[in-house]
Amino acid sequence: MKTRHSAPAALAFAVSALSPVVHADPDVEPVRTLGTVTVIGTRPTSLPTQIPTTIEGITAQEIAVAINATDAEDALKYLPSLLVRKRYIGDYDHAVLASRASGTGNSARSLVYADGILLSNLLGNGATFTPRWGMVTPGEIERVDVLYGPFSAAYPGNSVGAVVEYLTRMPDQFEAHVRATSLGQKFDVYSTDETYDGYQGSVSIGDRFGDLSGWLSYTRLDNDSQPLVYANKLVSSGTPGSAGTAVTGAIPGKNPRNQDWLLLGTTSQAHTVQDQAKLKLAYDFTPNLRASYTLGWWRNEAERASESWLRDANGNPFYAGTINVDGRSYTVAATDFAPSRGDLQHFMHGFSLKHASGGAFDWEVAASLYDYDRDEVRSPTVALPAAETGGAGRLTDLSGTGWNSVSLKGAWRPEGVDHIVDFGYQRDDYELRTLVSNTADWLSGAPASRFSAFRGNTMLQSLYAQDTWGFAADWRATLGLRAERWEASDGAISNATSTLSFGERSATYYSPKAAIAYQLAPDWSLKASVGRAVRMPTVAELYQGSISTTVIVNNDPDLKPERSWTGELTARYDHDRGSLRATVFHEDTRDALYSQTNVTVTPNVTNIQNVDHIRTTGLELAGDFADAFVENLDLQASVTYAHSRIVENDNFPASEGKWQPRVPDWRANLLATYRMGEKWTTTLGLRYSGKQYNTLDNSDPNGFAYTGVSEFFTVDARVRYALTQQITLAISADNLNGDNYWNFHHYPQRTIAAELSMDF
C-alpha cells in the first residue's frame, strides 16, 4: 500500500531525500527533493519542521480501508518494527508500545502525542504506565506519523525508541460521521470455552464558520475481554499429606521456567464500558496564525471477574482455604480469586497559538494538561463467594495524578543561505499520587483508615536547537543539541501509621544529534543519523521501596538515568508506485532501568536497578507498492531483525550474554489490499514475532504459558463494501487463524467485527 499523507489546506507536508514530497492530490506526480522531512502548517502538532530520522505513516483513508481499527493504537499495527501489547479491545492499562530495541515492558522509551498533546504516561515505566490511547478514537484520526529513534533535538530522551504523532480531524466545511461496530471473540483456553461480545458506537460533527472551526465527537465502547490472569500454585510448594479439602478441576501444566504447576482458575476477566468525548476549536486570526483548544473527556467503568475451576466433593466451587490435590495440600488465599471494580474519569486540555507561513520566522506557544480527575479501583479482602455482596476491602485512589507541559518553539530560515534552524524551550511536570485505604464495603464503601500511600514529582526543563543545512546541491546535514535539567522532589511513602520522605534529586544532561543525507541518484538517497538520548528515571522507578520500622528499604537513592547512543544508516529507493527502504540500526545503552535481583548483596534485593550495558544491532527492511505485480493490488511489508543482548550486568551476572527481555529476534508484517471495482476492497494482514524472553537471565524458555512471552503468527482479514458514497459496510477478523500466543497475559483469539459507517 502506498502511503499518501493527505493534508488539509492549511498543511503542507513535504518528505525529502528519504521519501518523495507528497501532495494532497493523488493525481499530482510526487516531486523528489533533498533534505529531511519538512512540516509547515497551523495544525497543532509536536513535529519540528525538520525531522532527521526515518519516518513512516498512515492516513485516515488507509486506516478505513485496510485496518481493523477499534482503538487508536490499531493504526500502528502494520508499521515496521512496532508492536502494541493490546490484550483486548479497550485495554487501557497494559497496552505498551514496543519498538526496534525496546520491549513491551519499557513504556517510558517511546512518546505518543495527539495534536501536540502528550499522551505517554511517563509517571512510571511498565505495563501499568501506558499511553492514554483512549483519548483518541480511530474515526477522528487524520494521519499518524512515526519517527524512529532519538535523532531530533526537539524530543526528550524518551524518544529513544519511537515518537508517535496523531493528527486528528478538523473540518474545512460541514461534515458528520456515524459508526457502529459489533464485536465477538471465541476463546478456548484451558477450562474456559466462551464467546465474549462487545459493541462500539461513535458520532461526530464538525463545521467551519468563517475563521472559526469546531469538532465535537462522542464514542462508547462496551466490551468483554477474555480471562487475563490465572491463579496457580507450584507443585513443589505443596505439602505432602491428606490435609485440606480434596478438590478436582485443577489443571496441571508447565510454567515459563518449565516447572510443574497447577492452574486453579481465572481472574481479571474484564467487562469495560468506556465513554470518550472530544471538543476541538480553532480560530484563524490570519491565514498564518491559528489558536487551537482541545478538551478531552474519558470515562471508564471496569469490572474484573474471577472463576474458580476447583470443585469440592459436592460440586461446589472452592475459592479460599486449604485444598488437597493428588496428595498435596496448598493454601488458596482470598486474594487469589479477588475480583475488582474500577471507576475512572480523566480530562485532557490542550492549547496552542501557532504562526506557520514557511517564511523567515515561524513560532508556536503550546500548553497541555492531563488530569486523573477520578481514578479509583476497589478490591475485596474477603473471599468469594461472600465478596459478591460486599465485605471488607481496599480502595486505591489516584486522584491528583497527572502531568502538564509548556513549550515555546521557533523555526528560523535566514535569507540568502540554505539553513533552517529549529529551537525551543520545554517544561514537563509529572505528579503521581496514590492512596490505598481500607473500607468496610469494597463495593461502595467510603475510604476509612489508610493502608498505604505514595507520592512524588519530577520535572524536566529543556532547551534545544537544531540546524539543517543544505551545504551542497546533493547534500544536507542536520546538527542539534538538547540540554536538559531534571529534578525529582516531594517523594514520600506511607504505611498505616507513618510517612517517610525521599531525598530530592537534580541533574543536567546534554544530548547531541547529527544526520547527513545524500541524493545518490534521482530515485536513490542515503542517510546516516546518530543521537544521544538520556531517559530520566520516572517517579515510580525513583521513589520505590517500603518502610521497615523507621527507615525506607529496598530503594536505590543513586538510581541513574538510561544513557543511549543510537545510530542508523538508511538507503531508500523511490519510484512511481512506491518505495523500498533498508535501515541498519545500532543502539548502545548504559544503565538501562529494569526490575531485577541484586545477587551480590545478602539478603538479595529485588527492585528497579541499573543494568550496566545493553547492545542492540539490527536491520529493518520496509516497502510499499501501489498496483504491485497486478493492477489494483497494494502491498505494504516490513521485516526486522534485532540482535539485542545484555553485555554487562554486575548485579545479576547470570543475565550477561542473554537476550534483552521482550525484544524478539525477528518481526515481520504484510498488508495486502485488493480493490475490486469502485465498491469492494479486500485486505489480508499477516503479523509475525519471533522467539523472546520475559526474564533478564532468559530462564523462561516456555513462552506458551501464563506469564510467558511467545512467538506468534496471526492472519487478519477485512472486506469493505461501499454501499453508497456515504455508507460503507465492513466485516473483519483479527487472528483469523486462532493462534494461541502470550505476552505475560493471553492475547485475544479469533475476533470478528461487523462495522457500519456513515459519512456526510
Buried (B, 14 or more C-beta within 10 A) or exposed (E): BBBBBBBBEBBBBBBBBBBBBBBBEEEEEBEBBBBBBBBBBBBBBBBBBBBBBBBBBBBBEBBBBBBBBBBBBBBBBBBBBBBBBBBBBBBBBBBBBBBBBBBBBBBBBBBBBBBBBBBBBBBBBBBEBBBBBBBBBBBBBBBBBBBBBBBBBBBBBBBBBBBBBBBBBBBEEEBBBBBBBBBBBBBBBBBBEBEBEBBBBBBBBBBBEEEEBBBBBBBBBBBBBBBBBBBBBEBEEBEEEEEBBBBEBBBEBEBBBEBEBBBBBBBBBBBBBBBBBBEBBBBBEEEBBBBBBBBBBBBBBBBBBBBBBBBBEEEEBBBBBEBBBEEBBBBBEBBBBBBBBBEBBBBBBBBBBBBBBBEEEBBBBBBBBBBBBBBBBBBBBBBBEEBEEBBBBBBBBBBBBBBBBBBBBBBBBEEEEBEBBBBBEBBBBBBBBBBBBBBEBBBEBEBBEBBBBBBBBBBBBBBBBBBBBBEEEEBBBBBBBBBBBBBBBBBBBBBEEEEBBBEEBEEEBEBEBBBBBBBBEEBBBBBBBBBBBBBBBBBBBBBBBBBEEEEBEEBBEEBBBBBBBBBBBBBBBBEEEBBBBBBBBBBBBBBBBBBBBBBEEEEEBEBBBBBBBBBBBBEBBBBBBBBBEEEEBBBBBBBBBBBBBBBBBBBBEBBBEBBBBBBBBBBBBBBBBBBEEEEEBBBBBBBBBBEBBBBBBBBBEBBBBBBBBBBBBBBBBBBBBBEEEEBBEBBBBBBBEEBEBBBBBBBBBBBBBBBBBBBE
